[in-house]
């Protein structure tokens, strides 16, 4: 099963969930990483 999806065999449903978001600067370098599922995400920069 795709780790970015939730659900299970008992429900026979699959939902896509964003688990990680990334932010890049104008030169294409990774600047921040965070979990958008959290009410107050801890951003790593």
LUMVEX-740971 format. One record per atom (N, C-alpha, C): x, y, z; atom name. Coordinates in steps of 0.001 Angstrom, whole numbers, plus 500000, padded with zeros to 6 digits. Example, Ala and Ser with C-alpha at 12.3 -4.5 7.8 and 13.67 -1.06 7.14 Angstrom:
// residues 2
<site><x>513190</x><y>494310</y><z>507800</z><papa>N</papa></site>
<site><x>512300</x><y>495500</y><z>507800</z><papa>CA</papa></site>
<site><x>513200</x><y>496700</y><z>507800</z><papa>C</papa></site>
<site><x>512850</x><y>497750</y><z>507080</z><papa>N</papa></site>
<site><x>513670</x><y>498940</y><z>507140</z><papa>CA</papa></site>
<site><x>512900</x><y>500030</y><z>507870</z><papa>C</papa></site>
***
This chain:
// residues 45
<site><x>500838</x><y>498820</y><z>500000</z><papa>N</papa></site>
<site><x>500000</x><y>500000</y><z>500000</z><papa>CA</papa></site>
<site><x>500880</x><y>501238</y><z>500000</z><papa>C</papa></site>
<site><x>500452</x><y>502250</y><z>499317</z><papa>N</papa></site>
<site><x>501147</x><y>503529</y><z>499246</z><papa>CA</papa></site>
<site><x>501127</x><y>504177</y><z>500630</z><papa>C</papa></site>
<site><x>502293</x><y>504525</y><z>501231</z><papa>N</papa></site>
<site><x>502317</x><y>505086</y><z>502582</z><papa>CA</papa></site>
<site><x>501657</x><y>506454</y><z>502683</z><papa>C</papa></site>
<site><x>501410</x><y>507146</y><z>501560</z><papa>N</papa></site>
<site><x>500758</x><y>508449</y><z>501618</z><papa>CA</papa></site>
<site><x>499242</x><y>508320</y><z>501605</z><papa>C</papa></site>
<site><x>498734</x><y>507101</y><z>501666</z><papa>N</papa></site>
<site><x>497285</x><y>506877</y><z>501662</z><papa>CA</papa></site>
<site><x>496866</x><y>506220</y><z>502968</z><papa>C</papa></site>
<site><x>495639</x><y>506509</y><z>503393</z><papa>N</papa></site>
<site><x>495137</x><y>505887</y><z>504610</z><papa>CA</papa></site>
<site><x>493903</x><y>505065</y><z>504278</z><papa>C</papa></site>
<site><x>493543</x><y>504196</y><z>505151</z><papa>N</papa></site>
<site><x>492400</x><y>503314</y><z>504930</z><papa>CA</papa></site>
<site><x>492810</x><y>501910</y><z>505314</z><papa>C</papa></site>
<site><x>492008</x><y>500949</y><z>504995</z><papa>N</papa></site>
<site><x>492379</x><y>499600</y><z>505350</z><papa>CA</papa></site>
<site><x>491493</x><y>498593</y><z>504663</z><papa>C</papa></site>
<site><x>491864</x><y>497320</y><z>504757</z><papa>N</papa></site>
<site><x>491101</x><y>496276</y><z>504076</z><papa>CA</papa></site>
<site><x>489689</x><y>496120</y><z>504622</z><papa>C</papa></site>
<site><x>489457</x><y>496444</y><z>505896</z><papa>N</papa></site>
<site><x>488121</x><y>496284</y><z>506471</z><papa>CA</papa></site>
<site><x>487133</x><y>497286</y><z>505871</z><papa>C</papa></site>
<site><x>487598</x><y>498493</y><z>505571</z><papa>N</papa></site>
<site><x>486710</x><y>499524</y><z>505024</z><papa>CA</papa></site>
<site><x>486690</x><y>499515</y><z>503507</z><papa>C</papa></site>
<site><x>487704</x><y>498913</y><z>502916</z><papa>N</papa></site>
<site><x>487853</x><y>498892</y><z>501462</z><papa>CA</papa></site>
<site><x>487830</x><y>500290</y><z>500852</z><papa>C</papa></site>
<site><x>488308</x><y>501267</y><z>501609</z><papa>N</papa></site>
<site><x>488414</x><y>502626</y><z>501106</z><papa>CA</papa></site>
<site><x>489854</x><y>503092</y><z>501244</z><papa>C</papa></site>
<site><x>490240</x><y>503979</y><z>500363</z><papa>N</papa></site>
<site><x>491582</x><y>504559</y><z>500396</z><papa>CA</papa></site>
<site><x>491424</x><y>506057</y><z>500197</z><papa>C</papa></site>
<site><x>492087</x><y>506833</y><z>501037</z><papa>N</papa></site>
<site><x>492068</x><y>508282</y><z>500904</z><papa>CA</papa></site>
<site><x>493503</x><y>508769</y><z>500815</z><papa>C</papa></site>
<site><x>493738</x><y>509719</y><z>499954</z><papa>N</papa></site>
<site><x>495072</x><y>510292</y><z>499829</z><papa>CA</papa></site>
<site><x>495231</x><y>511393</y><z>500872</z><papa>C</papa></site>
<site><x>496363</x><y>511371</y><z>501592</z><papa>N</papa></site>
<site><x>496633</x><y>512337</y><z>502650</z><papa>CA</papa></site>
<site><x>498027</x><y>512906</y><z>502437</z><papa>C</papa></site>
<site><x>498139</x><y>514248</y><z>502417</z><papa>N</papa></site>
<site><x>499461</x><y>514873</y><z>502348</z><papa>CA</papa></site>
<site><x>500134</x><y>514710</y><z>503706</z><papa>C</papa></site>
<site><x>501290</x><y>514068</y><z>503730</z><papa>N</papa></site>
<site><x>502000</x><y>513820</y><z>504987</z><papa>CA</papa></site>
<site><x>503221</x><y>514710</y><z>505136</z><papa>C</papa></site>
<site><x>503710</x><y>515267</y><z>504038</z><papa>N</papa></site>
<site><x>504903</x><y>516118</y><z>504072</z><papa>CA</papa></site>
<site><x>504731</x><y>517221</y><z>503030</z><papa>C</papa></site>
<site><x>505129</x><y>518418</y><z>503395</z><papa>N</papa></site>
<site><x>505150</x><y>519526</y><z>502442</z><papa>CA</papa></site>
<site><x>506567</x><y>520084</y><z>502411</z><papa>C</papa></site>
<site><x>506940</x><y>520615</y><z>501264</z><papa>N</papa></site>
<site><x>508273</x><y>521169</y><z>501063</z><papa>CA</papa></site>
<site><x>508154</x><y>522580</y><z>500523</z><papa>C</papa></site>
<site><x>509076</x><y>523461</y><z>500903</z><papa>N</papa></site>
<site><x>509154</x><y>524816</y><z>500365</z><papa>CA</papa></site>
<site><x>510559</x><y>525017</y><z>499814</z><papa>C</papa></site>
<site><x>510634</x><y>525616</y><z>498643</z><papa>N</papa></site>
<site><x>511900</x><y>525845</y><z>497966</z><papa>CA</papa></site>
<site><x>512113</x><y>527340</y><z>497766</z><papa>C</papa></site>
<site><x>513367</x><y>527759</y><z>497714</z><papa>N</papa></site>
<site><x>513650</x><y>529168</y><z>497444</z><papa>CA</papa></site>
<site><x>513648</x><y>529408</y><z>495934</z><papa>C</papa></site>
<site><x>513933</x><y>530638</y><z>495530</z><papa>N</papa></site>
<site><x>513883</x><y>530999</y><z>494112</z><papa>CA</papa></site>
<site><x>514974</x><y>530330</y><z>493271</z><papa>C</papa></site>
<site><x>515956</x><y>529720</y><z>493922</z><papa>N</papa></site>
<site><x>517009</x><y>529001</y><z>493196</z><papa>CA</papa></site>
<site><x>516769</x><y>527496</y><z>493174</z><papa>C</papa></site>
<site><x>515610</x><y>527072</y><z>493707</z><papa>N</papa></site>
<site><x>515255</x><y>525662</y><z>493681</z><papa>CA</papa></site>
<site><x>515823</x><y>524834</y><z>494821</z><papa>C</papa></site>
<site><x>516365</x><y>525511</y><z>495825</z><papa>N</papa></site>
<site><x>516926</x><y>524793</y><z>496971</z><papa>CA</papa></site>
<site><x>515849</x><y>524569</y><z>498029</z><papa>C</papa></site>
<site><x>515891</x><y>523415</y><z>498659</z><papa>N</papa></site>
<site><x>514951</x><y>523079</y><z>499717</z><papa>CA</papa></site>
<site><x>515185</x><y>524001</y><z>500908</z><papa>C</papa></site>
<site><x>514120</x><y>524678</y><z>501377</z><papa>N</papa></site>
<site><x>514242</x><y>525609</y><z>502496</z><papa>CA</papa></site>
<site><x>513487</x><y>525147</y><z>503730</z><papa>C</papa></site>
<site><x>512319</x><y>524499</y><z>503574</z><papa>N</papa></site>
<site><x>511525</x><y>524066</y><z>504719</z><papa>CA</papa></site>
<site><x>510850</x><y>522735</y><z>504436</z><papa>C</papa></site>
<site><x>510643</x><y>521969</y><z>505513</z><papa>N</papa></site>
<site><x>509917</x><y>520700</y><z>505450</z><papa>CA</papa></site>
<site><x>508977</x><y>520681</y><z>506644</z><papa>C</papa></site>
<site><x>507690</x><y>520300</y><z>506416</z><papa>N</papa></site>
<site><x>506746</x><y>520229</y><z>507529</z><papa>CA</papa></site>
<site><x>505623</x><y>519252</y><z>507250</z><papa>C</papa></site>
<site><x>504923</x><y>518894</y><z>508321</z><papa>N</papa></site>
<site><x>503789</x><y>517975</y><z>508259</z><papa>CA</papa></site>
<site><x>502511</x><y>518809</y><z>508318</z><papa>C</papa></site>
<site><x>501771</x><y>518944</y><z>507204</z><papa>N</papa></site>
<site><x>500578</x><y>519790</y><z>507173</z><papa>CA</papa></site>
<site><x>499393</x><y>519217</y><z>507959</z><papa>C</papa></site>
<site><x>499492</x><y>517983</y><z>508426</z><papa>N</papa></site>
<site><x>498412</x><y>517384</y><z>509211</z><papa>CA</papa></site>
<site><x>498352</x><y>517946</y><z>510623</z><papa>C</papa></site>
<site><x>499438</x><y>518546</y><z>511090</z><papa>N</papa></site>
<site><x>499486</x><y>519086</y><z>512446</z><papa>CA</papa></site>
<site><x>498838</x><y>520478</y><z>512496</z><papa>C</papa></site>
<site><x>498119</x><y>520768</y><z>513570</z><papa>N</papa></site>
<site><x>497450</x><y>522067</y><z>513721</z><papa>CA</papa></site>
<site><x>498471</x><y>523205</y><z>513708</z><papa>C</papa></site>
<site><x>499602</x><y>522991</y><z>514383</z><papa>N</papa></site>
<site><x>500690</x><y>523972</y><z>514393</z><papa>CA</papa></site>
<site><x>501956</x><y>523242</y><z>513959</z><papa>C</papa></site>
<site><x>502162</x><y>523113</y><z>512640</z><papa>N</papa></site>
<site><x>503294</x><y>522329</y><z>512148</z><papa>CA</papa></site>
<site><x>504643</x><y>522889</y><z>512613</z><papa>C</papa></site>
<site><x>505538</x><y>521993</y><z>512953</z><papa>N</papa></site>
<site><x>506911</x><y>522365</y><z>513270</z><papa>CA</papa></site>
<site><x>507678</x><y>522353</y><z>511950</z><papa>C</papa></site>
<site><x>508118</x><y>523513</y><z>511513</z><papa>N</papa></site>
<site><x>508835</x><y>523605</y><z>510253</z><papa>CA</papa></site>
<site><x>510326</x><y>523453</y><z>510501</z><papa>C</papa></site>
<site><x>510969</x><y>522673</y><z>509668</z><papa>N</papa></site>
<site><x>512403</x><y>522484</y><z>509725</z><papa>CA</papa></site>
<site><x>513017</x><y>523271</y><z>508584</z><papa>C</papa></site>
<site><x>513970</x><y>524125</y><z>508892</z><papa>N</papa></site>
<site><x>514608</x><y>524907</y><z>507830</z><papa>CA</papa></site>
<site><x>516110</x><y>524801</y><z>507917</z><papa>C</papa></site>
***
